[in-house]
Amino acid sequence: MLVGTVMRKIKSRTWKKQRYFKLQEDCMTIWYKSKKAGNAHSTFSVSDVEAVREGHQSEVLLSIADEFPADRCFTLVFRGRRGNLDLVAESAEEARSWIQGMRKLIENLENMGEREKLDQWIGDWFKKADKNNDGRMNFKEVRDLLKMMNVDMNEHHAHRLFTMADKSQSGTLEDDEFVLFYKMLTQREDVLRVFQDYSSDGQKLSQTDLEDFLREEQLEGDDVQQHAKQLIERYEPSDTAKLLNAMTFDGFLMYLGSAEGSIFNPRRRGVFQDMSQPLCHYFISSSHNTYLMEDQLRGQSSMEGYIRALNRGCRCVEVDCWDGANGEPIVYHGHTFTSKILFKDVVNALGNYAFKVSEYPVILSIENHCSVEQQRVMARHLTHILGDKLLKSALGGKAPIRLPSPEVRRTVFFSVSRGFPNSFMSRIPLTKLAVMGESLVYGLISSQKTTKCITTTRLQFVSFDNIYWFMASSRSYRHYPLFFPPQKSKQRLSKELSDCVVYCKSVHFNSFKHSHLTTNHINRWSEFVLHNSRHLTRVYPSGFRTDSSNFNPQEMWNVGCQIVALNFQTAGEGMDLNDGLFRQNGSCGYILKPDFMTQAEKKFDPEMAQQRDGYQPLVLTIQVISGQQLPKVNIKEGSIVDPLVRVEIHGVPMDQAKERTRFNPVWYDTLRFNIHTPELAMVRFVVEDYDKTSKNDFIGQYTLPFSCIQQGYRHIHLLSKDGTSIPPSSLFVHIRITELE
C-alpha cells in the first residue's frame, strides 16, 4: 500500500477507469490519481472508511462479475451519505493486501485513545492547511488555520503561545509543534477547575482524591477503591504518577474523555436484558422501504439499503416485490420512478449481513405484488439462499400458540402481505377518540357519540395473525384514530410462499374485539398498550411522505407498538431517537419494554402516567458547561461558530419538553426537567450555530435513553446528522438525577 497500486475504479458496467492508489506516510491518508489526468489527484482519510467488503458485494461489482473474478474485487464503504468506492485489483494478491491493510488501519483507528484521536485530528487539519507540503507554517498561516478550525482567539495571546511552541526557534511550527501550540491555546480550564477542586496539592489527584471524586461527583458506590486503581492504570500517561498511585491532569482529562467518562453508562452497552420473553414484549428496530437510498418517487433502489440497515442493528426489513423480466421477481416502490433490483440479490444481502451485528432474529416483511409463478421463484430463492436460517416450521414441532422469543438466534421470520388492497376513502365518519401528537396510529369508530367528518385519502390497513399493520401519517391538521375493515383480496398466494410463513399467517381482521380489546374504552390508551402486550403491531410512514421523511417514533413506543418502521436513509429527529433507543442492550435491535407494558394487570395509560403503580417522578438536572472542537458549519471566511445547546425530552405527553442554553462555547447553564415515566423517556442533545437572521445551522447531536445516563461530570461525544461520529467534537456537562418532591 505504501508503494502504490494501479486498480480499476468501477462506477458501472461501462465506466471502468484506472487509478493509481497509494497510502501516504502518515498511514492515515489514501492518495489517488488518474493516469491521464496530469497532476490532478484526490485524497481521502482512512477515518472516512467504515468497512471493507470483499468480492461482488455491490450492484456495480455484481454487474461486472462475468468480467472480473470476486477475489480481485472489493468495496470501500464510507461513513455518512458518501457513495461507496468499488475497486478491481490487477491480481487476487493485490486485492488481498489492500483488503487486509485497510481493515488493519481501521482497527487501529478504532482502538485509539482519546489523546491519540485528538492528536490525529489536529494533525489532519495541519496537513490540509500545509499547501506546499513543506511541513511548516508561519504565524499568519497558523492564524488562518485556527479560523478554519473554528477557534476564536486573542491574537496577542496566540502569538505568545506560538513563540513558546516554536522549540526550534525557526519562526514556523512543524507538525508536532503545532499540536503543542493548539493544546496550549485550547487548555481545558473547565476540567482544570474540577481537577483542582479535588486535588490535595493542586498538582495531582492521589488515589484518595480520585476516590472522593468518584464517590461524590460520579456517584459510583461499588468498590470505589478498586475502580480508582483501575482508572489510574488505564488512563494515566505518567509512569512516575502510576508508581505514586496518583493521576495527573492529563490522565484525568483522558479518563473524562473516554467511554467510561461519557454520558452513556457502559454497563448498558452490552446485552443486559432478559431475552427469553415473546417478541411482542420488545421494541424492535425496524425499517420502511429498506431498499430505497433516497425518496420514494425517483430514488435509487439498492442492496446497500439492506446492508446499511442491518449494520445499524435493524431487525425488521421490508421488501416490495413485483413481477420482473425473465421470470425473476424485482424489488422497487411500485408505480413510481424508483430504480429496480432483483429479489434474489436482496435475499443474498440478507443472507450475508443479517447476523453480522446482531444474532437475534430478523423479520423479513414482504409486500407481495407478484403472480403465483414468480411467488414460487421467490420461495425458491428464500429456501435456497437462506437455508436453515429461514424458519419454516413451528418451534418444537407444535402448532404455534404464542410468539417466540428473540433467543431463536440467527433465524429469519418471514411475513407476507396477501394482497389486502389499499383502503381509499375520501370522507369517513368518525368519533374523536384520542390524539397523540401528529401521528395517526389506529382506532375504532364509536357509534355511541356524535360523529365528525374529516377528509382523508390513501390510508392503509393490513392485518396478520399476530401482526397488525398501520400507517402513521403527518399532515397540517390534527389526526384522529380510524378503523378500516380490509377487503378480501383477489390475489392468490402460492403454496410454496405460504409454507415459508409460520408465525404471521394472514387472517381476516374484523375488530379489536378479536384481540380482547373493548371498543367502549378505546379512548383509553391503556387498551392499546394491553393489545400490544399480546400482539405485534407494525407502524410505518404514510404514502404522503414522498420525500421519505419520518414521523416521531416516540408516540408509537408510548403505546407499546413494537415494529415502528422508519426510513433509515433519511436523517433527522426520527432516526436520532431510533438510534438512541437501540444503542443500548448490545445494539442487538431488541429492547425489552417496561413491565407495565407487558403485564395485563398494570393497565398503563401514557396520557395518565401518574396513575400507574410504582409512580415516582424524577428530576433531571443538566449543567451544560462547554463545547470542544465543534465543527465549523458556516463557510464564510473568518466566521466563528456561536453554538447553543438544546436539550429535548421525548416520552409520554407529560414528559415532552425542550430547554436551551445561551449561544456561547462556554455556558455553565443549568437546565431542569421533570420526568414522570423515566422508563420510556429519551434525552436528545442538539448543538446549533446561532443565527439571528435565519434558521440556526445544525452542528451535532446525541440521543440516549434516560435510563442509560451516567451522573456526574460527563462528556457527550457528538454525532453528525447521519448518526456517524465526528471526533473529537463533544460537550462537557454535569448530570444529577433526584426524586421529585
KEFIVO-278507 format. One record per residue (C-alpha): residue in one letter; x, z negated, y. Coordinates in steps of 0.2 Angstrom, whole numbers, plus 5000, padded with zeros to 4 digits. Layout:
AXZY;...
END
This chain:
M500050005000;L501449965012;V502250135008;G500650235011;T499550345001;V498650505003;M496750494997;R495150595000;K493850515011;I492150565005;K490650575015;S489550695005;R489750824991;T490350955003;W491350835015;K492950785007;K494450765018;Q496250705015;R496850555025;Y498450455024;F498150265022;K499450135025;L499549945025;Q500349885041;E501749755040;D500649615045;C499649645029;M498049625039;T497849805046;I497549965037;W498150115047;Y497550295043;K497650465050;S497150645046;K498550765041;K497850895053;A497450785067;G499150765075;N499450595081;A497650545080;H497450385070;S496250245067;T496450065060;F495349935053;S495649755048;V495649685031;S494549545038;D493149685041;V493049725022;E491849615012;A492149684995;V492949824985;R491849924972;E492650014958;G492050184951;H490550284956;Q489550144964;S488850234979;E487650384981;V489150484988;L490350444974;L488950474961;S488650644969;I490450704965;A490550614948;D490750784939;E492250824950;F493250664951;P493350534937;A492750354940;D494450274938;R495050374954;C493650314964;F493250164974;T492250104989;L492649985003;V491149885009;F491249825027;R490349675034;G488849695045;R488049865048;R489649975047;G489550105034;N490550105018;L492150195015;D492150304999;L493850354993;V494650454979;A496450424975;E497650554968;S497850454952;A497050314942;E498650214945;E498550234964;A496750184964;R497050034954;S498449974966;W497349994981;I495849904972;Q496849754966;G497849754983;M496349744994;R495549614983;K497049504984;L497149525003;I495349475005;E495549324993;N497049265004;L495949285019;E494549185012;N495749045006;M496549025024;G496348855033;E495548845050;R497348835058;E497848995050;K496249085054;L496449045072;D498249105072;Q497649265064;W496349285077;I497449265091;G498749375083;D497449515081;W497049505100;F498849515104;K499149675094;K497549755101;A498249725119;D500049775115;K499849965119;N501650015117;N501949915101;D503549835108;G502849655103;R503049585121;M501849555135;N502149505153;F501049385163;K499949525170;E499649595153;V499349425146;R498049385160;D497149545157;L497149505138;L496349325142;K494949405151;M494649515136;M494649365125;N493349285137;V494549145143;D494249085161;M495749005168;N496648945184;E498049075187;H499248945194;H499048835178;A499048985167;H500749045174;R501548865172;L501048865154;F501649045152;T503348995158;M503348845145;A502848955131;D504249085135;K505549005125;S506749155126;Q506549155145;S506349345145;G504849345157;T503749405142;L502949325127;E503149385110;D501849365096;D502249185091;E502549135109;F500849205114;V499949105100;L500848945108;F500348995125;Y498549015120;K498448855111;M499148755126;L497948845138;T496448805127;Q496848625122;R495348545115;E495048405127;D493348365119;V494148325102;L495648235110;R494348115119;V493648075102;F495348055094;Q495947935107;D494347835106;Y494847785088;S496747795089;S497547625090;D499147685099;G498447845106;Q499647955096;K498947955078;L497547885068;S498047755055;Q497147755039;T496147615045;D495747705061;L495147855051;E494047745040;D493247675056;F492947845062;L492147905046;R491047745044;E490447735062;E490347915068;Q490148015052;L489047885044;E490047905027;G489747745017;D490347805000;D492147744996;V492747775014;Q494547715010;Q494747844996;H493947985007;A495147945022;K496647965010;Q496048125004;L495748195021;I497548145026;E498248235011;R497148385013;Y497248425032;E498748335039;P500148455043;S501548325046;D502448265031;T503048115041;A501248065046;K500748085027;L502147955022;L501347835035;N499647865028;A499147925046;M498348085054;T498948165069;F497848255082;D498248425074;G497648355057;F496148285065;L495748445073;M495948545056;Y494848415047;L493448435060;G493548625060;S493448635041;A492048645029;E492048455027;G491848435046;S490548565048;I488648535051;F488148585033;N488348455020;P489548515007;R488648414994;R487148534996;R488148694994;G488148694975;V486648694964;F485948514965;Q484148534962;D483048524946;M482948704940;S481848664925;Q480148674934;P478948834933;L479348974945;C477848934956;H478748774961;Y480148864970;F480348964986;I481149124980;S482249234991;S481349404992;S481549574999;H480249705005;N480649895003;T482349844997;Y482850024995;L482750055014;M484350045025;E483350075041;D481550095047;Q480150145035;L479650305043;R481350405044;G482650285037;Q483850315023;S483450255005;S484950194996;M485550094981;E486650004994;G485049915000;Y484849834982;I486649794981;R486749704998;A485149614995;L485649554978;N487349504985;R486449394998;G485549304984;C483949394984;R482949364968;C481449474970;V481749664974;E480449794977;V480449974971;D479150104976;C479050234963;W478450414964;D478450574953;G480150664956;A480850834951;N481450874933;G480450734926;E481450594935;P480450464945;I481150444963;V481050294975;Y480650304993;H479250255006;G477850365001;H477150495013;T478550465026;F480150555030;T481250425022;S482550495010;K482350484991;I483450414977;L483250414958;F482450274950;K483750264936;D485150244950;V484150094956;V484050014939;N485850044937;A486249954953;L485149814947;G486049804930;N487749794939;Y487349674953;A485849564948;F486849424942;K488549434951;V488049304965;S486649204955;E486249194937;Y484449144940;P483049264936;V482749424946;I480949484948;L480849674949;S479249714958;I478749894956;E477449984966;N476950114954;H476350294960;C476950384945;S476050494932;V475950424915;E477350544909;Q478550484922;Q478050304919;R478650324901;V480350384909;M480350234920;A480050124904;R481550214895;H482750184909;L482249994911;T482449964892;H484050074890;I484950014906;L484449834907;G484449804888;D484249614884;K484149564902;L482349634903;L481149504897;K479949604886;S479149464876;A478449294880;L479749144879;G479649054862;G478649194854;K477049114860;A475749184872;P476249134890;I475248984896;R476248944911;L477649024921;P479449004915;S480748914925;P482248984933;E483348914919;V482949084910;R484549144916;R485149324918;T483449384915;V482449514924;F480549484925;F479549644928;S477949664938;V477049824942;S475649864953;R474249954943;G473750054957;F472449954966;P472150064981;N472450004999;S470849925007;F470550025023;M469249935034;S468849965052;R467649825056;I467549665045;P466349515047;L467249355045;T467249175050;K468749105060;L469448985047;A471248935051;V472649015061;M474448985059;G475449075072;E475349265072;S475349295054;L473949355043;V474049255027;Y472449255017;G470749195017;L468949205012;I467349255021;S466149105023;S464349135023;Q463948955030;K464448985048;T464249115061;T465249265058;K466349365071;C466949535071;I468749595074;T469449775072;T470749795059;T471549935050;R472549965034;L472649785027;Q473149775009;F472749664994;V473449674977;S473249544963;F474049504946;D473849374933;N475049244940;I475549334956;Y474449364972;W474949484985;F474549485003;M475149575019;A475749475033;S475349565050;S475849545068;R474849605082;S474549575100;Y472849475096;R472749315085;H472449345067;Y471049275056;P471149255037;L470249395027;F469749425010;F469649605002;P469049624984;P470149754976;Q469349914970;K469549964952;S471050084950;K470850254943;Q472650264939;R473250234921;L474750134916;S475750194901;K475850084886;E477750094887;L477750024905;S476449894902;D477449824887;C478849784900;V477649664909;V477449494901;Y477049364914;C476249474928;K474949564918;S473649644930;V471949574931;H470449594941;F470349474955;N468649404962;S468949254972;F470049094974;K468649004963;H469549084948;S471148994954;H470248824955;L470148854974;T468548804983;T467848914997;N466948775006;H468648685010;I469648845013;N469948795031;R471048655025;W472748725021;S472948595008;E471848704996;F473048844998;V474548734995;L473648674979;H473448854974;N475248894976;S475748744965;R474948844951;H475249024955;L476549134963;T476049214980;R476949364987;V476849395006;Y477549555014;P477649635031;S476149745037;G476249935037;F476049925055;R477949875056;T478550045056;D480249985063;S480449875048;S480349715059;N479949545051;F478749405053;N479149225054;P479349165036;Q479148985040;E477248995042;M477149055024;W478348925017;N477248795026;V475848835014;G476948844999;C477049044997;Q478549074986;I478949254987;V479049285006;A479649465006;L480749515021;N481549675027;F483349625023;Q484049775033;T483349705049;A484249565058;G483449435069;E482549275068;G481649305051;M483149345042;D484149205050;L482849075044;N482849155026;D484749155025;G484748975032;L483448915019;F484348995004;R486148945010;Q485848785000;N485748754981;G487248864977;S486449014987;C485549044970;G483949114978;Y482848974972;I482448824982;L481348684974;K479848654985;P479548464991;D478548364978;F477048354990;M476848544987;T476948544968;Q475948394964;A474048414964;E473648234970;K474648244986;K473448364995;F474748415008;D474048505024;P475348575036;E474248555051;M473948375047;A475648325042;Q475448145047;Q474148115034;R475248135019;D475848005008;G477547935012;Y477448005030;Q478947945040;P479448055055;L481248065061;V482148095077;L483448225078;T484748195092;I485948335096;Q487348315109;V487948495112;I489748465118;S490648635119;G490948805113;Q492548885106;Q493149065106;L491449135109;P491449325108;K491349425124;V489649525125;N489749595142;I490949745143;K491049735162;E492849715167;G493349535172;S491649465166;I491649295158;V490349235146;D489149105154;P488449035137;L486948925134;V486348855118;R484548855112;V484048735098;E482448785089;I481548685076;H480448785064;G479248695052;V477548635052;P476548655068;M476948485074;D478748515072;Q478948685081;A480048655096;K481448735107;E482648655119;R484148725128;T485748675137;R486348725154;F487448885154;N489248825153;P490648825140;V490648635140;W488948555141;Y488848375134;D486948405135;T485848295124;L484348375115;R483048275106;F481748325093;N480348235083;I480248295065;H478648255056;T478948355040;P480848355038;E480748425020;L480148595027;A481048595044;M482348725048;V483548705063;R484248865072;F485648865085;V485649015096;V487049045109;E486749175123;D487649235138;Y486549185153;D486049325165;K484849285179;T484349465182;S484049525164;K483749465147;N485149355140;D486349435128;F486549365111;I488149295106;G487949205089;Q486849095079;Y486748975064;T485248915054;L485148775041;P483848665033;F483648495042;S483948415025;C485648485024;I486348425041;Q487848305042;Q487848175055;G489248135067;Y490448245076;R490248425068;H490748605071;I489448745069;H490348905064;L489349045072;L488649195063;S488349365070;K486649445072;D486849525055;G487249355047;T489149385045;S490449255051;I491349285067;P492849165066;P493449065074;S491849055086;S491048885085;L490048745093;F490548565094;V489148445093;H488748265089;I487148235077;R486148075075;I484548065064;T483447905066;E481747845061;L480347875074;E479747705080;
END
